[in-house]
């Protein structure tokens, strides 16, 4: 019968292993919390970059429209002078 069961774990051994696992889980939770904070920071950085890109696109569009209007004005002015 003893061979079938192998070694029997003592209560102290089981309690010790459970406490080790709890410590490991606590470490993993702490690491996940750090990762979550890092991802939140990255998300904020991406949102800021997206806003900067939109502002840059709007500025470029203003320059393009302004240039087209100025060129149109020059073409009209040159036709009136002739």
C-alpha positions as CSV (number, residue, x, y, z in Angstrom):
1,X,0.0,0.0,0.0
2,X,2.9,2.4,0.8
3,X,4.3,2.0,-2.8
4,X,0.9,3.0,-4.3
5,X,0.8,6.2,-2.4
6,X,4.4,7.2,-2.8
7,X,5.5,9.9,-0.5
8,X,2.8,11.5,1.7
9,X,3.1,15.3,2.0
10,X,3.0,16.7,5.5
11,X,0.7,19.6,6.5
12,X,3.8,21.8,7.0
13,X,5.1,21.0,3.5
14,X,1.7,21.8,1.9
15,X,1.4,25.0,3.9
16,X,4.9,26.0,3.0
17,X,4.3,25.4,-0.7
18,X,1.0,27.3,-0.6
19,X,2.8,30.3,1.0
20,X,5.5,30.2,-1.7
21,X,2.8,30.1,-4.4
22,X,1.0,33.0,-2.8
23,X,4.2,35.0,-2.8
24,X,4.8,34.1,-6.5
25,X,1.3,35.2,-7.3
26,X,1.8,38.5,-5.4
27,X,5.0,39.1,-7.5
28,X,3.1,38.4,-10.7
29,X,0.3,40.7,-9.7
30,X,2.8,43.5,-9.0
31,X,4.4,42.9,-12.4
32,X,1.1,43.0,-14.1
33,X,0.3,46.3,-12.3
34,X,3.5,47.8,-13.6
35,X,2.7,46.6,-17.1
36,X,-0.8,48.1,-16.9
37,X,0.7,51.4,-15.8
38,X,3.2,51.3,-18.7
39,X,0.4,50.6,-21.2
40,X,-1.6,53.4,-19.8
41,X,1.4,55.7,-20.2
42,X,1.9,54.5,-23.8
43,X,-1.8,55.0,-24.5
44,X,-1.6,58.6,-23.3
45,X,1.6,59.2,-25.4
46,X,-0.2,57.8,-28.5
47,X,-3.2,60.1,-27.9
48,X,-0.9,63.1,-27.5
49,X,0.9,62.1,-30.7
50,X,-2.4,61.7,-32.6
51,X,-3.5,65.1,-31.5
52,X,-0.2,66.6,-32.6
53,X,-0.6,64.9,-36.0
54,X,-4.1,66.3,-36.4
55,X,-2.9,69.8,-35.6
56,X,-0.1,69.4,-38.1
57,X,-2.4,68.2,-40.8
58,X,-4.8,71.1,-40.1
59,X,-1.8,73.6,-40.4
60,X,-0.7,72.0,-43.7
61,X,-4.2,72.3,-45.0
62,X,-4.4,76.0,-44.1
63,X,-1.1,76.6,-46.0
64,X,-2.4,74.7,-49.0
65,X,-5.7,76.5,-49.1
66,X,-3.9,79.9,-48.5
67,X,-1.4,79.2,-51.3
68,X,-4.2,78.2,-53.7
69,X,-6.1,81.4,-52.9
70,X,-3.0,83.5,-53.3
71,X,-2.2,81.9,-56.6
72,X,-5.8,82.4,-57.8
73,X,-5.6,86.1,-56.8
74,X,-2.3,86.5,-58.7
75,X,-3.8,84.8,-61.8
76,X,-6.9,87.1,-61.6
77,X,-4.7,90.2,-61.1
78,X,-2.4,89.3,-64.0
79,X,-5.5,88.8,-66.3
80,X,-6.9,92.2,-65.2
81,X,-3.7,94.0,-65.9
82,X,-3.4,92.8,-69.5
